[in-house]
Amino acid sequence: MINVTILIPAYNEQSTIVPLLEEVSKQKIDGFDLEILVIDDGSTDGTVALVEARPELYTKLIKRPQNGGKGAAVVNGLAEATGDYILFQDADLEYDPNEYAKIFVPVSRFNADVVIGSRFIAPEYTRVSYFWHKMGNRVLTFLFNILNNTTFTDIYSCYLLYRRELVDPNDLKAMGWDQHAEILSIAVANGKAFYEVPVSYHGRGYEEGKKIRAHHAIGVILTIIRKRLFR
């Protein structure tokens, strides 16, 4: 059995956290065992109470006393993870856990080190969203590919799966949106076999709680460059 830790950072996600956990806990994939870690990042709504009321849906709940941002929550989760692989899952239902079976195929068939669920290679469906978000993602992906000699199509997909031993959480410096780029950069630098699979996407709008903004791209660009040129 290959053990995969599903890392779910959550901050004020009371409307989606239980439906999301119900979908994650339903995933039964031959050859894989799931460790489900929920990291509450100091939520001020009913997120924690809702999660605590459904302990059968997850392996462990990690409660941060105050909000420190997604990056801090991820570091806490990585410190507790025991899986052979790490897979990130947002708590907002933009990404469907029913895609796990596809994401795991390169691991079971090709011993992949990194797998990204791409929204840009023939997904079954994708919600039409913000033009500049898509353009920004393409710019970041293009820059990453040039510097790392890779051919990814969607580096800022939530669905990033990587072999846990490739990234030491104690080495992570970024605590903002750029942390995702830092983790991918380290995993690619230390790994050999990288894959993408198509995943569908039901993105939220700003009025529905979407948090990422255009200015976050600046930190991402600097992190991509720093991790490639100053390893």
Order of alpha helices (4+ residues) and beta strands (2+ residues): beta-alpha-beta-alpha-beta-alpha-beta-alpha-beta-alpha-beta-alpha-beta-alpha
